[in-house]
Amino acid sequence: MTDQQKQDELDQLSINTLRLLAVDQVQKANSGHPGAPLGCAPIAYLLYHKLMKYNPKDPKWSDRDRFILSNGHASALLYGVLHLTGYDLPMSQLESFRQWGSHTPGHPEYGETAGVEVTTGPLGQGFAMAVGEAIAEKHLAATYNQAGDTSSGYNSHFPVDHHTYVLCGDGDLMEGISHESASLAGTLNLGKLIVLYDDNLISLDGPTDLSYTEDVTKRFEAYHWQVQMVDDGNDLVALEKAILSAKAETTKPSLIRVRTVIGYGSPKAGTNKVHGEALGAEAVKATKKNLGFPEDKSFYIPEEAGKNWLNAVEKGKKAQDEWNAKFAEYSKAYPVLGEQYSRTSSAKLAEGWEKAIPVFPTDKPVATRNAGQVVLNAVAKVIPELFGGAADLTASTKTIFKDSPSFHVDAKGRNVFFGVREFGMMAAVNGIAAHGGLIPFGSTFFTFSDYCRSAMRMGALMSTHSLYIFTHDSVGLGEDGPTHQPVEHLMALRAIPQLTDFRPADANETAAVWQLALERKSASFMALSRQDLPVLDAEKYKVLAGVRKGAYVLEAYGKDVVLVGTGSEVEVVMKAAEELKAAGINATVVSMPSFKIFEEQDAAYKETIFPHGVPAISCEAGATMGWYKYIGRDGVAIGIDRFGASAPGPLALEKLGISVGHVVEAAKKLVKK
């Protein structure tokens, strides 16, 4: 037997080991998806065994290649790979697949399992987050890599030079988000994004031609991608040739269509019966027999295959050690860039950065979207890792770096023009955040948060430092009417666990909100006004300290009634309190910029804001659902539980009951009652 034949046998043994680890995980749990792992194991083997750069003992090495399993239902495949290559995922975890408390959940979860780059499962979002990962790599490479000097052992491809690999299926490409994201990736020339498409002709309902007959090759070519076809997913030579060709194409993202057989080796191969359920005991035995493995052994790793897979540990350590040595030299040659790279890769903010946040004077009203623009550009000078843009609305959302070019024109640029792709934008933001080294944001009108919501949910689930910026936050935006006027959106987004909500009352609260959003290092959103709002005295009201509590007292005339507002309605309740005082009713005025942060306070503080036995009225230009937790069922929630109307903003607010008079009238009735 020749050396090549021996290697071919070892490759096949290693691939089949991975296949059957996936089968055994699903069978033991009696839940999961064995079909894709059986078909795609050769792809995973080739990437992790031969082509990818990574270190299993340091899963967060900044210059590692990223692998994203967009078809996250195939998680058993990824868990098998991570175990075999030496990540911190022992066999006991594979045996606990999909069980309570395990690190092997039904779909890969970022932060739960070492080696999982992003949370995937909702189809298409892994693909879209991979676009964000590739955006991050390209920007960081342009920022840090230095050309023309090889004296220190580095070149123009150091310290940032890695690829983003994606495995996706038909479902990912059917989802609308894949169209948004693929179009964006082609426009941005993301040459280090390589997508391997599991083209197996089967979806959950049956053959893909029931619902999916488009020419995927022509579609991606139209997006300005390089497209290749591998006719046999078991052909490692053809697969490697295609991947190397994709790596050589540096100006276009690459799609490699790989014709696989779903459920390869099993009695159910090539059918939808192997997609989303365990094979069953007899079919498992038959599959093991077909692949030349003992039928009576579960979670079996032949010694030779185990050693072959574990080569990744030594290989990865060597690659990272070499990188570390080169980075030490790089940091001597470029100390400012070296320090900045280390700091941002560790998600640390520059010392004293908060001193750059402006304090706004009270002499004239300012829309909070405009205040946001001022803060963004002020902190940009000390937080170079801040990076992002808007969904074709930079002029409206005011989210543009004035002293930076477009990322599309110059990869050093910090302004990303995402186009009208709200869902794809926010998913890309999550991918950029998960990549590390950058703090990304996306922005659009608040009513379009409906388009963004699923991505925002994923950002919250992953606790990535993703910033979602929304403007035109109420019916106060005016004439565009109910299609553009958000009503239910605040409460809908407040319902997402782990997502921090911010609706600042003025320019100084906006500055405080920006500070907290950057400090908290988790997913958050801001809802900012189009209309001008009076500016609170930052020192008099101790605005930053108050925002840190989520809700705080602005005026304490007395305890006849509590008036609480958010955003633009804080002005309304403050004016109402003044009128009530003149009428002999003493109100306490509360600004509540964040429900989430207020809920993090202790019971004693909460009691100071909403004292027991004191009637309360809330005023917010949106759905009232959710307010009764704070004002009590006997309180009065002034809001908008209907769609808005096309009219000038002040008139729309007045007609829909968001007015000083309405608050005063409600307070008098409530106190009398």
Residue pairs with C-beta under 8 A, 6 or more apart in sequence:
1 9
10 304
10 305
10 308
11 45
11 236
13 302
13 304
13 305
13 308
14 45
14 49
14 84
14 305
14 308
14 309
15 41
15 42
15 45
16 41
16 265
16 291
16 292
16 293
17 84
17 300
17 301
17 302
17 305
17 306
17 309
18 37
18 41
18 44
18 45
18 77
18 80
18 81
18 84
19 37
19 38
19 41
19 264
19 265
19 291
20 287
20 288
20 291
20 293
20 300
21 76
21 79
21 80
21 83
21 84
21 94
21 299
21 301
22 34
22 37
22 38
22 41
22 74
22 76
22 77
22 79
22 80
23 34
23 37
23 38
23 76
23 266
23 279
23 284
23 287
23 288
24 94
24 284
24 298
24 299
25 32
25 76
25 79
25 80
25 94
25 95
25 97
25 104
26 32
26 33
26 34
26 76
26 97
26 278
26 279
27 34
27 278
27 279
27 280
27 281
27 284
27 298
28 95
28 97
28 298
29 97
29 98
29 99
29 278
30 278
31 98
31 106
31 277
31 278
32 73
32 75
32 76
32 97
32 98
32 106
32 276
32 277
32 278
33 73
33 74
33 75
33 76
33 275
33 276
34 76
34 263
34 266
34 274
34 278
34 279
35 200
35 202
35 262
35 263
35 268
35 274
35 275
35 276
36 71
36 73
36 74
36 77
36 169
36 198
36 200
36 262
36 275
37 74
37 76
37 77
37 80
38 261
38 262
38 263
38 264
38 265
38 266
38 269
38 274
38 287
39 198
39 200
39 233
39 260
39 261
39 262
39 263
39 264
40 74
40 77
40 167
40 198
40 233
40 258
40 260
41 77
41 264
42 233
42 234
42 236
42 239
43 167
43 196
43 198
43 233
43 239
43 258
44 77
44 78
44 81
44 167
45 81
45 236
46 236
46 239
46 240
46 243
47 67
47 165
47 243
48 54
48 67
48 81
48 85
48 309
48 312
49 85
49 308
49 309
49 311
49 312
50 240
51 240
51 243
51 244
52 65
52 67
52 163
52 165
53 63
53 64
53 65
53 162
53 316
53 319
54 61
54 64
54 65
54 67
54 312
54 316
54 319
55 61
55 64
55 313
55 316
55 317
55 319
55 320
56 82
56 85
56 86
56 87
56 115
56 312
56 313
56 316
57 86
57 313
57 316
57 317
58 316
58 320
59 87
59 88
59 114
59 115
60 436
61 320
61 323
62 159
62 160
62 341
62 345
62 436
62 437
63 159
63 160
63 161
63 162
63 323
64 162
65 162
65 163
65 164
65 165
66 117
66 130
66 133
66 162
66 163
66 164
66 165
66 435
67 78
67 117
67 165
67 166
67 167
68 117
68 118
68 120
68 126
68 127
68 129
68 130
68 133
68 164
68 165
68 166
68 167
69 75
69 77
69 78
69 108
69 120
69 126
69 167
70 120
70 123
70 124
70 125
70 126
70 127
70 130
70 166
70 167
70 168
70 169
70 172
71 120
71 123
71 126
71 167
71 168
71 169
71 171
71 172
71 198
72 107
72 108
72 119
72 120
72 121
72 126
73 106
73 107
73 121
73 276
74 167
74 169
75 104
75 105
75 106
75 107
75 108
76 97
78 108
78 115
78 116
79 89
79 93
79 94
79 97
79 104
79 113
80 94
81 115
82 89
82 113
82 114
82 115
82 116
83 89
83 90
83 91
83 93
83 94
84 301
84 306
84 309
84 310
85 309
85 310
85 312
85 313
86 309
86 310
86 312
86 313
87 114
87 115
88 114
89 103
89 104
89 113
89 114
89 115
91 299
93 102
93 103
93 104
94 104
94 299
95 299
96 102
96 104
97 104
98 104
98 105
98 106
103 112
103 113
104 113
105 112
105 113
106 121
107 119
107 120
107 121
108 116
108 118
108 119
108 120
108 121
109 116
109 119
109 461
109 462
110 116
110 117
110 118
110 119
110 434
110 462
110 464
111 462
111 463
117 133
117 434
118 126
118 129
118 130
118 133
118 430
118 431
118 434
118 462
119 458
119 461
119 462
120 126
120 129
122 454
122 458
123 169
123 171
123 172
123 174
123 175
124 171
124 172
124 173
124 174
124 175
124 176
124 177
124 178
124 181
125 177
125 427
125 454
125 455
125 458
126 166
126 168
126 172
127 166
127 168
127 172
127 173
127 177
127 178
127 181
127 182
127 195
128 177
128 178
128 180
128 181
128 423
128 424
128 427
128 428
128 431
128 455
129 427
129 428
129 430
129 431
129 434
129 458
130 164
130 166
130 193
130 195
130 431
131 181
131 182
131 184
131 185
131 190
131 193
131 424
131 427
131 428
131 431
132 427
132 428
132 429
132 430
132 431
132 432
132 433
132 434
132 435
132 440
133 164
133 193
133 431
133 432
133 434
133 435
134 164
134 185
134 190
134 192
134 193
134 253
134 431
135 188
135 190
135 407
135 416
135 428
135 431
135 432
136 431
136 432
136 435
136 436
136 437
136 438
136 440
137 160
137 162
137 163
137 164
137 192
137 435
138 188
138 190
138 191
138 192
138 407
138 411
139 387
139 407
139 411
139 412
139 413
139 414
139 438
140 160
140 437
140 438
141 157
141 160
141 161
141 411
142 410
142 411
142 412
143 160
143 337
143 384
143 412
144 159
144 160
144 337
144 341
145 156
145 157
145 158
145 159
145 160
145 161
146 154
146 156
146 158
146 330
146 333
146 334
146 337
147 155
147 156
148 156
149 333
151 333
152 326
152 329
152 330
152 332
152 333
153 325
153 326
153 329
154 326
154 329
154 330
158 326
158 327
158 330
159 323
159 326
159 327
159 330
159 341
162 192
163 192
163 193
163 194
163 247
164 192
164 193
164 194
165 194
165 195
165 196
166 193
166 194
166 195
166 196
167 196
167 198
168 178
168 195
168 196
168 197
168 198
169 197
169 198
169 200
170 198
170 199
170 200
170 202
170 203
170 208
170 212
171 203
171 204
172 178
173 197
173 216
174 211
174 212
176 423
177 423
177 424
177 427
180 421
180 423
180 424
180 425
181 421
181 424
181 427
181 428
182 219
182 220
182 223
182 225
182 253
183 223
183 419
183 421
184 418
184 419
184 421
184 424
184 428
185 193
185 223
185 225
185 253
186 220
186 223
186 224
186 225
186 252
186 253
187 224
187 408
187 419
188 407
188 408
189 224
189 251
189 252
189 253
189 408
190 253
191 249
191 250
191 251
191 252
191 253
192 250
193 253
193 254
194 243
194 246
194 247
194 253
194 254
194 256
195 253
195 254
195 255
195 256
196 243
196 256
196 258
197 216
197 255
197 256
197 257
197 258
198 233
198 258
198 260
199 216
199 257
199 258
199 259
199 260
200 259
200 260
200 261
200 262
201 207
201 208
201 209
201 259
202 208
202 262
202 270
202 271
202 272
202 275
203 210
203 211
203 212
203 272
203 275
204 272
204 275
204 276
205 211
205 272
206 272
207 272
216 255
216 257
217 227
217 229
217 257
220 227
220 255
221 227
224 252
225 252
225 253
225 254
225 255
226 245
226 246
226 249
226 252
226 253
226 254
226 255
227 254
227 255
227 256
227 257
228 242
228 245
228 246
228 254
228 255
228 256
228 257
229 256
229 257
229 259
230 238
230 239
230 242
230 256
230 257
230 258
230 259
231 238
231 259
232 238
232 259
233 239
233 258
233 259
233 260
233 261
233 264
234 264
239 256
239 258
242 256
243 256
245 254
246 254
246 256
261 269
261 270
262 269
262 270
262 271
262 274
262 275
263 269
263 270
263 271
263 273
263 274
263 275
263 279
265 287
265 290
265 291
266 274
266 279
266 283
266 286
266 287
266 290
267 279
267 283
267 286
267 287
268 274
268 279
268 283
279 287
285 295
288 294
288 295
288 297
289 295
293 300
294 300
327 338
330 337
330 338
331 337
331 338
331 339
331 342
332 338
340 384
341 437
343 350
344 384
344 385
344 436
344 437
344 438
345 436
345 437
347 436
347 465
347 521
349 383
349 518
349 519
350 382
350 383
352 382
353 379
353 382
353 383
353 518
354 515
355 382
356 378
356 379
356 381
356 382
357 375
357 378
357 379
357 511
357 514
357 515
358 374
358 375
358 378
358 511
359 508
359 511
359 538
360 366
360 371
360 374
360 506
360 507
360 508
360 511
360 535
360 538
361 535
362 534
362 535
362 536
362 537
363 535
364 532
364 535
365 532
365 533
365 534
365 535
366 506
366 507
366 532
366 533
366 535
367 528
367 529
367 530
367 531
367 532
367 533
368 504
368 506
368 507
368 509
368 510
368 528
368 529
368 533
368 567
369 396
369 397
369 398
369 471
369 472
369 528
369 529
369 530
370 398
370 507
371 504
371 506
371 507
371 508
371 510
371 511
371 528
372 398
372 399
372 469
372 471
372 510
372 514
372 526
372 528
373 398
373 399
373 400
374 507
375 510
375 511
375 514
376 386
376 398
376 399
376 401
376 514
377 401
377 402
377 403
379 386
379 514
379 518
380 386
380 401
380 403
380 404
380 414
383 439
383 518
385 437
385 438
385 439
386 414
386 438
386 439
386 441
386 518
387 414
387 416
387 432
387 438
387 439
387 440
387 441
388 399
388 414
388 416
388 429
388 432
388 440
388 441
388 442
388 443
388 467
389 399
389 400
389 407
389 415
389 416
389 417
389 418
389 425
389 441
389 442
389 443
390 396
390 397
390 399
390 400
390 417
390 418
390 425
390 442
390 443
390 444
391 418
391 419
391 420
391 421
391 422
391 425
391 442
391 443
391 444
391 448
392 417
392 418
392 419
392 420
393 443
393 444
393 445
393 471
394 400
394 415
394 417
394 443
396 445
396 471
396 472
397 443
397 444
397 445
397 469
397 470
397 471
398 471
399 441
399 443
399 469
400 415
401 414
401 415
404 412
404 413
404 414
404 415
405 412
405 413
405 415
406 413
406 415
406 416
406 417
407 413
407 414
407 415
407 416
407 417
408 416
408 417
418 424
418 425
418 428
418 442
422 442
422 444
422 448
422 451
422 452
423 451
423 452
423 454
423 455
425 442
425 444
425 452
426 442
426 452
426 455
426 456
426 459
426 466
426 468
427 455
427 458
428 440
428 442
429 440
429 441
429 442
429 455
429 459
429 466
429 467
429 468
430 455
430 458
430 459
430 462
430 464
430 466
432 438
432 440
433 439
433 440
433 459
433 464
433 465
433 466
434 462
434 464
439 465
439 467
439 518
440 465
440 466
440 467
441 466
441 467
441 468
441 469
442 452
442 467
442 468
442 469
443 468
443 469
443 470
443 471
444 451
444 452
444 470
445 470
445 471
445 472
445 477
445 484
445 486
446 470
446 471
446 472
446 473
446 474
446 486
446 489
446 527
447 472
447 483
447 484
447 485
447 486
447 489
448 470
449 456
449 468
449 470
449 486
449 489
449 492
449 493
449 525
450 489
452 468
453 492
453 493
453 496
456 466
456 468
456 493
456 496
456 499
456 523
456 525
457 496
457 499
459 466
459 468
459 499
459 523
460 496
460 497
460 498
460 499
460 522
460 523
461 498
462 523
463 498
463 522
463 523
464 522
464 523
465 521
465 522
465 523
466 523
466 524
467 517
467 523
467 524
467 525
467 526
468 523
468 524
468 525
468 526
469 525
469 526
469 528
470 486
470 525
470 526
470 527
470 528
471 527
471 528
471 529
471 530
472 480
472 484
472 486
472 529
472 530
473 486
473 490
473 503
473 527
473 528
473 529
473 530
473 567
473 568
474 485
474 486
474 529
474 567
474 568
474 621
474 622
474 653
474 658
475 485
475 486
475 487
475 621
475 640
475 644
475 645
475 649
475 652
475 653
475 656
475 658
476 529
476 530
476 531
476 568
476 621
476 649
476 650
476 652
476 653
476 658
477 484
477 485
477 530
477 531
477 649
478 530
478 647
478 648
478 649
478 652
479 646
479 647
479 648
479 649
480 646
481 644
481 645
481 646
482 643
482 644
482 645
482 646
485 643
485 644
485 645
485 652
486 527
486 622
487 622
487 623
487 640
487 641
487 642
487 643
487 644
488 622
488 623
488 625
489 527
489 622
490 501
490 503
490 527
490 566
490 620
490 622
490 623
491 622
491 623
491 625
491 626
492 623
493 499
493 501
493 525
494 501
494 595
494 596
494 626
495 626
498 522
498 523
499 523
499 524
499 525
499 596
500 516
500 517
500 520
500 522
500 523
500 524
500 525
500 594
500 596
500 597
501 524
501 525
501 527
501 594
501 595
501 596
502 513
502 516
502 517
502 524
502 525
502 526
502 527
502 593
502 594
503 526
503 527
503 566
503 567
503 593
503 594
504 510
504 512
504 513
504 526
504 528
504 547
504 567
504 593
505 533
505 536
505 565
505 566
505 567
505 568
505 570
505 571
505 591
505 593
506 533
506 534
506 535
506 536
506 570
506 571
507 533
507 535
508 535
508 536
508 537
508 538
508 543
509 536
509 543
509 547
509 591
509 593
510 526
510 528
511 538
511 543
511 544
512 543
512 544
512 546
512 547
512 548
512 593
513 526
513 547
513 593
513 594
514 526
515 544
516 524
516 547
516 548
516 594
516 597
517 524
517 526
527 567
529 567
529 568
530 649
531 568
531 649
531 650
533 568
533 571
534 571
536 543
536 554
536 591
538 544
541 552
541 554
542 552
545 552
546 552
546 553
546 554
546 591
547 593
547 594
547 597
548 597
549 597
549 598
549 601
549 605
550 592
550 593
550 594
550 595
550 596
550 597
550 598
550 599
550 600
550 601
551 564
551 590
551 591
551 592
551 593
551 594
551 598
551 609
552 590
552 591
552 609
553 588
553 589
553 590
553 608
553 609
554 570
554 574
554 589
554 590
554 591
555 574
555 577
555 587
555 588
555 589
556 588
556 589
557 577
557 580
557 581
557 586
557 587
557 588
557 589
558 585
558 586
558 587
558 588
559 586
559 588
559 611
559 614
560 580
560 585
560 586
560 587
560 614
560 615
560 671
561 580
561 585
561 586
561 587
561 588
561 614
561 615
561 616
561 617
561 667
561 670
561 671
562 587
562 588
562 590
562 609
562 610
562 611
562 614
562 615
562 616
562 617
562 631
563 573
563 576
563 577
563 587
563 588
563 589
563 590
563 616
563 617
563 619
563 663
563 667
564 573
564 589
564 590
564 591
564 592
564 609
564 610
564 616
564 617
564 618
564 619
564 630
564 631
565 571
565 572
565 573
565 574
565 589
565 590
565 591
565 592
565 618
565 619
565 620
566 591
566 592
566 593
566 620
567 593
567 620
567 621
568 621
569 619
569 620
569 621
569 658
570 589
570 591
572 619
572 658
572 659
572 660
572 663
573 589
573 590
573 617
573 619
573 663
574 589
575 660
576 587
576 619
576 660
576 663
576 664
576 667
577 587
577 588
577 589
579 660
579 664
580 586
580 587
580 664
580 667
580 668
581 587
583 664
583 668
585 667
585 668
585 671
587 667
588 614
590 609
590 610
592 598
592 609
592 630
595 626
598 606
598 609
610 616
610 630
610 631
615 632
615 634
615 635
615 670
615 671
615 673
616 630
616 631
616 632
616 635
616 636
617 631
617 635
617 636
617 637
617 638
617 663
617 666
617 667
617 670
618 624
618 627
618 630
618 631
618 635
618 636
618 637
618 638
618 639
619 638
619 639
619 658
619 663
620 627
620 638
620 639
621 639
621 640
621 653
621 656
621 658
622 639
622 640
623 639
623 640
623 641
624 637
624 638
624 639
624 640
624 641
625 641
627 635
627 637
627 639
628 635
628 637
631 637
635 670
636 666
636 667
636 670
638 657
638 658
638 662
638 663
638 666
639 657
639 658
640 656
640 657
640 658
642 656
644 652
644 656
645 652
645 655
645 656
646 652
647 655
653 659
